[in-house]
Amino acid sequence: MNKKKLSSSLNRFAGGLVGFALWLLIWQWATTAGPLAGISGIPTMSAAVGEAIGLVGDAGFWSAIGETLAMALAGLAIALVVGIVLGVLTAIWAPANEALDPTIQFLRPLPAVVILPLMLLILGPTRELGIFLAAYGALWPILVQIQIGVRDVDPVALDTARAMTLPWMKIQTAVVLPSAAPYIMTGVRIGATAALMLAIGAGLLGGAPGLGQRILIAQESAQSDLAFGLILWSGVIGVLFALTVNVAERIIVRGRRPLEEMA
């Protein structure tokens, strides 16, 4: 990374910190001297941050984070595998696209919260519920991006691969998927955020284990300070999760090798 890019990254990071600090100050003012002062269920910023700091020493809190991340990552992995298979299949084979596209177009606009009651009846408030919802939410951006990426592969690269008499599977793994890697990683970046949100939501709305369940319990026991502290941690984890995916995206996209090296 050159000095200009490093300086730009540091400036963006500093700007984000300033914005977050300003938001915290507004929250503190609004709940102590502003329009939200004295309202039950809305804690002050200092109280919520104090609870968030206190959670660092709570082993159950870290276990809940582990549960949430495990559900999100498992759901993301399932979505990636299914998305690659369906995305490549529907992008390169017209009969498959004609057969599957109506179902995809029907399910894709449905938010996970719509199918949550049904899946709660089937799976119950379990880890599997969180994994399913995470996979469901992450699948659609990954699938769409893979379809776009596969259809955008350079025809010259495909012709070159065929001229080299590479097997069909080799063409897919050596030409199609590497060429579509930027699109795939864009889908993964969007899908990862959805997976984490739904892993938390599965606990908050469906009682699945993890951070969402902890927030639900705190809310039902009228511990608003704790609930907001957990929400703050959810935001921090979301930022770190997104940054990790962004780094992985840059590494994978930059690491693509040309066709000649893969033959």
C-alpha positions as CSV (number, residue, x, y, z in Angstrom):
1,M,0.0,0.0,0.0
2,N,1.5,3.4,-1.0
3,K,1.5,6.5,1.2
4,K,-1.4,8.1,-0.6
5,K,-3.7,5.1,-0.1
6,L,-2.5,4.7,3.5
7,S,-3.3,8.3,4.1
8,S,-6.7,8.0,2.5
9,S,-7.5,4.9,4.6
10,L,-6.4,6.6,7.8
11,N,-8.5,9.7,7.0
12,R,-11.6,7.6,6.4
13,F,-11.0,5.7,9.7
14,A,-10.5,9.0,11.6
15,G,-13.6,10.4,10.0
16,G,-15.6,7.3,11.0
17,L,-14.4,7.6,14.6
18,V,-15.3,11.3,14.8
19,G,-18.8,10.5,13.4
20,F,-19.3,7.7,15.9
21,A,-18.1,9.8,18.8
22,L,-20.5,12.6,17.8
23,W,-23.4,10.1,17.6
24,L,-22.5,8.9,21.2
25,L,-22.5,12.5,22.5
26,I,-25.9,13.2,20.9
27,W,-27.2,10.1,22.5
28,Q,-25.9,11.1,25.9
29,W,-27.4,14.6,25.6
30,A,-30.7,13.3,24.3
31,T,-31.1,10.9,27.3
32,T,-29.9,13.3,30.0
33,A,-31.1,16.8,29.1
34,G,-32.8,16.3,25.7
35,P,-36.2,15.0,24.6
36,L,-35.5,11.4,25.6
37,A,-34.5,12.2,29.2
38,G,-36.3,10.1,31.8
39,I,-38.1,7.9,29.2
40,S,-38.2,4.3,30.5
41,G,-36.5,1.8,28.4
42,I,-34.0,4.2,26.8
43,P,-30.7,4.2,28.8
44,T,-28.1,6.9,28.7
45,M,-25.1,6.4,26.5
46,S,-22.8,6.2,29.6
47,A,-25.0,3.4,31.1
48,A,-25.1,1.4,27.9
49,V,-21.4,1.7,27.3
50,G,-20.7,0.8,30.9
51,E,-22.7,-2.4,30.4
52,A,-20.9,-3.1,27.2
53,I,-17.5,-2.8,28.9
54,G,-18.7,-5.0,31.8
55,L,-19.6,-7.8,29.3
56,V,-15.9,-8.2,28.5
57,G,-15.5,-10.3,31.6
58,D,-18.6,-12.4,31.0
59,A,-17.8,-15.9,29.6
60,G,-21.4,-16.4,28.5
61,F,-21.1,-13.2,26.4
62,W,-18.1,-14.6,24.5
63,S,-19.9,-17.9,24.1
64,A,-22.9,-16.0,22.6
65,I,-20.6,-14.2,20.2
66,G,-19.1,-17.6,19.1
67,E,-22.6,-19.0,18.5
68,T,-23.6,-16.1,16.4
69,L,-20.4,-16.1,14.3
70,A,-20.6,-19.8,13.9
71,M,-24.2,-19.6,12.6
72,A,-23.3,-16.7,10.3
73,L,-20.2,-18.4,8.8
74,A,-22.0,-21.7,8.4
75,G,-24.9,-20.0,6.6
76,L,-22.5,-18.0,4.5
77,A,-20.6,-21.2,3.5
78,I,-23.8,-23.0,2.5
79,A,-25.0,-19.9,0.6
80,L,-21.7,-19.8,-1.3
81,V,-21.8,-23.4,-2.3
82,V,-25.4,-23.3,-3.4
83,G,-24.9,-20.0,-5.1
84,I,-21.9,-21.2,-7.1
85,V,-23.7,-24.3,-8.2
86,L,-27.0,-22.6,-9.1
87,G,-25.3,-19.5,-10.4
88,V,-23.0,-21.2,-12.8
89,L,-25.7,-23.7,-13.9
90,T,-28.3,-21.1,-14.7
91,A,-25.8,-18.8,-16.3
92,I,-24.4,-21.3,-18.8
93,W,-27.3,-23.7,-19.4
94,A,-30.5,-22.1,-20.7
95,P,-32.8,-25.1,-19.8
96,A,-31.7,-24.9,-16.2
97,N,-32.3,-21.1,-16.1
98,E,-35.8,-21.5,-17.6
99,A,-36.6,-24.2,-15.1
100,L,-35.2,-22.5,-12.0
101,D,-35.6,-18.8,-12.6
102,P,-39.3,-18.6,-11.8
103,T,-38.6,-20.1,-8.4
104,I,-35.6,-17.9,-7.8
105,Q,-37.6,-14.8,-8.7
106,F,-40.4,-15.8,-6.4
107,L,-38.2,-16.5,-3.4
108,R,-35.6,-13.8,-3.8
109,P,-37.9,-10.8,-2.8
110,L,-39.2,-12.6,0.3
111,P,-37.5,-11.3,3.4
112,A,-36.3,-13.8,5.9
113,V,-38.8,-12.5,8.5
114,V,-41.7,-13.8,6.4
115,I,-40.5,-17.4,6.5
116,L,-39.3,-17.2,10.1
117,P,-42.6,-18.4,11.7
118,L,-42.6,-21.4,9.4
119,M,-39.0,-22.3,10.0
120,L,-39.5,-21.7,13.8
121,L,-42.2,-24.4,13.7
122,I,-40.0,-26.8,11.8
123,L,-36.6,-26.2,13.4
124,G,-37.5,-24.6,16.7
125,P,-35.3,-22.0,18.5
126,T,-32.1,-23.8,17.6
127,R,-28.8,-23.2,16.0
128,E,-30.1,-24.7,12.8
129,L,-32.7,-22.0,12.6
130,G,-30.0,-19.3,12.7
131,I,-27.9,-21.2,10.1
132,F,-30.9,-21.5,7.8
133,L,-31.9,-17.9,8.0
134,A,-28.2,-16.8,7.5
135,A,-27.9,-19.0,4.4
136,Y,-31.3,-17.8,3.1
137,G,-30.4,-14.1,3.4
138,A,-26.8,-14.6,2.0
139,L,-27.8,-16.7,-0.9
140,W,-29.5,-14.2,-3.1
141,P,-26.8,-11.5,-3.5
142,I,-24.2,-14.3,-4.1
143,L,-26.4,-16.1,-6.6
144,V,-27.2,-12.9,-8.6
145,Q,-23.6,-11.7,-8.6
146,I,-22.3,-15.2,-9.8
147,Q,-24.9,-15.2,-12.6
148,I,-23.7,-11.7,-13.7
149,G,-20.0,-12.7,-13.4
150,V,-20.3,-15.9,-15.3
151,R,-22.2,-14.2,-18.1
152,D,-19.6,-11.5,-18.3
153,V,-16.6,-13.9,-18.8
154,D,-14.4,-12.8,-21.7
155,P,-15.4,-14.8,-24.8
156,V,-11.8,-14.7,-26.0
157,A,-10.6,-16.4,-22.8
158,L,-13.3,-19.1,-23.3
159,D,-12.3,-19.6,-26.9
160,T,-8.6,-19.9,-25.9
161,A,-9.4,-22.5,-23.3
162,R,-11.4,-24.5,-25.8
163,A,-8.6,-24.2,-28.3
164,M,-6.3,-25.7,-25.7
165,T,-8.7,-28.6,-25.5
166,L,-9.2,-28.2,-21.7
167,P,-11.9,-30.4,-20.2
168,W,-15.2,-28.7,-19.4
169,M,-14.7,-28.8,-15.6
170,K,-11.2,-27.3,-16.1
171,I,-12.6,-24.5,-18.1
172,Q,-15.1,-23.7,-15.3
173,T,-12.4,-23.8,-12.6
174,A,-9.6,-22.2,-14.6
175,V,-11.4,-19.6,-16.6
176,V,-15.0,-19.0,-15.6
177,L,-14.8,-18.9,-11.8
178,P,-11.5,-16.9,-11.6
179,S,-12.9,-14.4,-14.2
180,A,-16.1,-14.1,-12.1
181,A,-14.1,-13.8,-8.8
182,P,-14.7,-10.0,-8.4
183,Y,-18.5,-10.5,-8.8
184,I,-18.5,-13.5,-6.5
185,M,-16.6,-11.6,-3.8
186,T,-19.0,-8.7,-4.1
187,G,-21.9,-11.1,-3.5
188,V,-20.0,-12.6,-0.6
189,R,-19.4,-9.1,0.9
190,I,-23.1,-8.3,0.7
191,G,-24.2,-11.8,1.8
192,A,-21.9,-11.8,4.8
193,T,-23.6,-8.7,6.2
194,A,-27.0,-10.3,5.6
195,A,-25.8,-13.6,7.2
196,L,-24.6,-11.9,10.4
197,M,-27.8,-9.7,10.7
198,L,-30.0,-12.8,10.3
199,A,-27.9,-14.9,12.7
200,I,-28.5,-12.2,15.3
201,G,-32.2,-11.8,14.2
202,A,-32.8,-15.5,14.6
203,G,-32.1,-15.2,18.3
204,L,-33.9,-11.9,18.8
205,L,-37.1,-12.9,17.0
206,G,-36.9,-16.7,17.1
207,G,-35.0,-17.5,20.3
208,A,-32.0,-19.1,18.6
209,P,-28.8,-19.1,20.7
210,G,-26.3,-16.3,20.4
211,L,-26.3,-12.5,20.8
212,G,-29.9,-12.1,19.6
213,Q,-31.1,-14.4,22.3
214,R,-29.1,-12.4,25.0
215,I,-30.7,-9.2,23.7
216,L,-34.1,-10.8,23.8
217,I,-33.6,-12.0,27.4
218,A,-32.3,-8.6,28.5
219,Q,-35.3,-6.9,26.9
220,E,-37.9,-9.2,28.4
221,S,-36.3,-8.8,31.9
222,A,-36.4,-4.9,31.5
223,Q,-32.6,-4.6,31.5
224,S,-32.5,-1.9,28.9
225,D,-28.9,-0.9,29.8
226,L,-27.7,-4.5,29.1
227,A,-29.8,-4.8,26.0
228,F,-28.3,-1.6,24.5
229,G,-24.8,-2.7,25.6
230,L,-25.3,-5.9,23.6
231,I,-26.6,-4.0,20.6
232,L,-23.5,-1.9,20.7
233,W,-21.4,-5.0,20.7
234,S,-23.5,-6.3,17.8
235,G,-22.5,-3.2,15.8
236,V,-18.8,-3.6,16.7
237,I,-18.8,-7.2,15.6
238,G,-20.6,-6.3,12.4
239,V,-17.9,-3.8,11.5
240,L,-15.1,-6.2,12.2
241,F,-16.9,-8.9,10.3
242,A,-17.3,-6.6,7.3
243,L,-13.7,-5.5,7.4
244,T,-12.5,-9.1,7.5
245,V,-14.6,-10.0,4.4
246,N,-13.2,-6.8,2.6
247,V,-9.6,-7.9,3.3
248,A,-10.4,-11.4,2.1
249,E,-12.0,-10.0,-1.1
250,R,-8.9,-7.9,-1.9
251,I,-6.6,-10.9,-1.3
252,I,-8.6,-13.3,-3.5
253,V,-9.3,-10.9,-6.3
254,R,-5.6,-9.8,-6.4
255,G,-4.5,-13.4,-6.3
256,R,-6.2,-14.5,-9.5
257,R,-3.9,-16.1,-11.9
258,P,-4.0,-15.8,-15.7
259,L,-5.3,-18.7,-17.9
260,E,-1.8,-19.7,-19.0
261,E,-0.7,-20.5,-15.5
262,M,-3.7,-22.7,-14.9
263,A,-3.5,-24.8,-18.0
